[in-house]
Amino acid sequence: MNIKRAKEEIKDSIESYLLKDDYGNYVIPVESQRPLLLIGPPGIGKTAIMKQIAAECEIGLVAYTITHHTRQSAIGLPFY
């Protein structure tokens, strides 16, 4: 997937999550919404893409990095 398409997909997801009905309720309930994850090797622009999207959509995003330090961490949650 190229950067342009990735940005479009992410922005579409964010916009659909923020869409509200006439009563002010989210069209997609918060319980049904899922996090957006960008996965890939370092240096391909994941953070830069998300910063651009956050600015364009005027929202704040949370960044969380998981680094696997041991073989055990590859199974389930990270082991620190």
N, C-alpha and C positions, 0 to 999 in steps of 0.2 A: 504494500500500500504506500502511495507517495504521501508527502507532507500535506499537500492541498486536500486530498481526500480524507486523510486522518483528521484534519482540522474541521472539515465539513461534518464528518460523522460525530465528532465530539460535540460540536456546537448544536447539531440537531438533537442529540441526546439531552444536553443541558436545557435547551429550549422546551423540549417535551416534558422534562421533569418540572420546570417552572410554570408550565401552563396551568391556569386556574379557570374554573367554571364561573358562571354568573353569581354564585354564592360565595366565592372566594376560596373554595376548596380546590386542592390540587386534583387535576384530572387523573393523574397517576398517583395513587395514594403513597405517602412517604414510606409506608411499610413495604410497598412493592418496588420501590426504586432501588437500584443497585449502584455500587461505586463504579467509577470509570477508572480503568487501569491502563497505563502505558507501560509495556514491558519490552525491553530490548537492551542491547549492549550500551555501555557508557559512550557518551559523545555523539549520539545521533540526533539530539535536539529535543528530547522528551520534555524537559523542564522548560525550554524556550517556547515550545508549542503551547504548553499549558499556561504560561504567563501571558502569551499573546491572546489566547482564548479568554482568559479571565478578564483581561483589559477590555476586549471587544464586547463581552457579555456583561461587563460591569458587575462581576461577582468575585467573591473570595474563594479560593480553593485550598485544600489541605494537601500537603505533600508528605508522603511517608515512604521511607526507603527501607527495604529489607535486604540485609547482606548476610549471605550464608557463610558462616565461619567454619563449620564442621560438617562432617557427613551426616551427623544426627539432625542437623538443622534442615536438611533437605526433606525430612519426613515430618510433616505437620508444621507447627510453629517454629520460628527461629529459636535456636538455643544459644544463649549468650553466657 
